[in-house]
Amino acid sequence: MNAIHNWNAWIGTDEAGKGDYFGPLVVAAVYVDADFLETLSELGVADGKTLSNRRIRSIAESMRSDYAQHIVIVEKMPMEYNSLYDTLRRRGQNLNHLLASLHAEAIHTLADRVDAKHALIDKFAQDKLIIQQLTQRGIPPASRGIKIKQVTKGERDIAVAAASIIARDTFLTGMDTLSETYEIRLPRGAYQVVEAGKEFVRMHGKKALGEVAKLHFNLTDVVCAS
């Protein structure tokens, strides 16, 4: 796996949990320079969607152990996620605006730490959303010299692939934490989760569902139906 540009050092970002009914939404940013690029290649970094969960966790542990300063994670557990989503909906905005905000936060934090000049994002919306969010944080890309690029199938890039692994690992940990806290196995994905949702409601009540699930999913009506 190689970079899909000619930058010598750059940030890659990706998210996990967007399509999962249960669990957090996670955005990760990873800064890659010449030294870390070699390490990632040796670890066998690839798109997190193509790797087993065991492999993801192994690679993520190695990355965090030696290159923690190259990594930023922005995680929104369900309660905070639902609150943020409701606020955006009242403003006439949608999930892409929330994603843009989290990607911008991750880029902002990491770029300040490592003085990065380039960032590559797995494309999910119009470029202007990310630019708007960075500008709202007081760091318009033009003034900071940060070049933001969004591409489809961004996981072809090793930095984005590394970010996908960190994001997925963080999401899996969040799912484990919620499952242990509420003493119920919460399945991943947006299919075959209804029975788990109904069981959760039987155990903890409808009001608690927002502590483990993304309530704006249509599944919520089915889960809460008597």
Buried (B, 14 or more C-beta within 10 A) or exposed (E): BEBBBEBEBBBBBBBBBBEBBBBBBBBBBBBBBEEBBEBBEEBEBBBBEEBEEEBBBBBBEBBBEEBEEBBBBBBBBBBEBBEBBEEBBEEEBEBEBBBBBBBBBBBBBBBEBBEBBBBBBBBBBEEEBBBBBBBEBEBEBEEBEBBBBBBEEBBBBBBBBBBBBBBBBBBBBBBEEBBEEBEBEBBBEBEEBBEBBBBBBEEBEEEBBBBBBBBBBEBBEEBEEE
